[in-house]
Amino acid sequence: MAATPSLRDQKKAALRDELSVTTVLLARERGLDNVRVEDIVRQVGVSRRTFGNYFSSKEDAIADRHVQRVRAAATDLAQHPDDEPLWAAVTAVLLAPYRARAAGSSGDDQSGLMAVLATPGMQSAVDRGARTANSVLAQAIAARLGVERDDPLSAAVAAAALSTLLTTLESWASSSDAGSLEPMLVAAFQRLGSGFDRLHV
């Protein structure tokens, strides 16, 4: 079981989250090119140096939304029962934020976030974030399977899961009549999951 974060770590995580969310909101309102780091730190009430302790750029702050969701999912994965099928557990932890949003919990406007992520100039940060997220989830899967951290099957499962997540999010955000997000995600993961069930992982 993972250790409970210290109060200091919790405060740092909360500030990181606030900086990231604020950057996304400002980018949605003004357009990414019209947002400066000075605008972000003024809104949050911290210094530019503090921002730099967390992110190297406004683009990295935006891409961090995906990374932090995957970090939370990786932590939650360790809490799932050992006898639960791997794909079912991975699906549950990755879709949890979207199920919470569908139930009325507060959270980011996903379509707005996807629009910002698609902004020209975001690609490098998105790619870096995706690599980090893949590595984080792959290590959590490897720990669950009891194999080495660089196990290729763990990496493949993580890549498949996150690719399914992002592809479905992009499809939903770009469609004018896609309907609710959660059913689309569930259906996509179920279709891919049938293949993993045959692998008995």
CORHUMO-V885468 format. One record per pair of residues at least 6 apart in sequence whose C-alpha atoms are under 8 Angstrom apart, sorted by the first residue. I is the first residue (numbers start at 1). J is the second residue. Records with the same first field share a line. If there is no record, write none. Layout:
I->J / J
//
This chain:
1->78 / 79
2->75 / 78
16->54
17->65
18->44
19->40 / 41 / 44 / 51 / 61
20->61 / 62 / 64 / 65
21->62 / 65 / 108
22->40 / 43 / 44
23->35 / 40 / 58 / 61 / 62
24->62 / 113 / 116
26->32 / 35 / 40
27->33 / 34 / 35 / 116
28->112 / 113 / 115 / 116
31->116
32->116 / 119
36->58
37->48 / 51 / 57 / 58
38->48
41->47 / 48 / 51
55->61
59->121 / 122 / 125
60->125 / 126 / 129
62->117
63->117 / 125 / 126 / 129
64->129
66->129 / 130 / 133
67->129 / 130 / 132 / 133
69->94 / 97
70->94 / 133 / 136 / 137
71->133 / 136 / 137
73->90 / 93 / 94 / 137
74->93 / 136 / 137 / 140 / 141
75->140
76->93
77->89 / 90 / 93 / 140 / 141 / 144
78->140 / 144
80->89
82->144
85->200 / 201
86->201
87->193 / 196 / 197 / 201
88->193
90->161
91->161 / 189
94->165
95->182 / 185 / 186
98->181 / 182
99->182
101->107
102->182
110->173
111->173
114->169 / 170 / 173
115->173
117->123 / 126
134->155 / 158 / 159 / 162
135->155 / 158
137->158
138->149 / 150 / 154 / 155 / 156 / 157 / 158 / 159
139->149 / 150 / 154 / 155
141->154 / 158
142->148 / 149 / 150 / 151 / 154
143->149
161->189
164->188 / 189
165->185
168->184 / 185 / 188
169->181 / 185
172->178 / 179 / 181 / 184
//
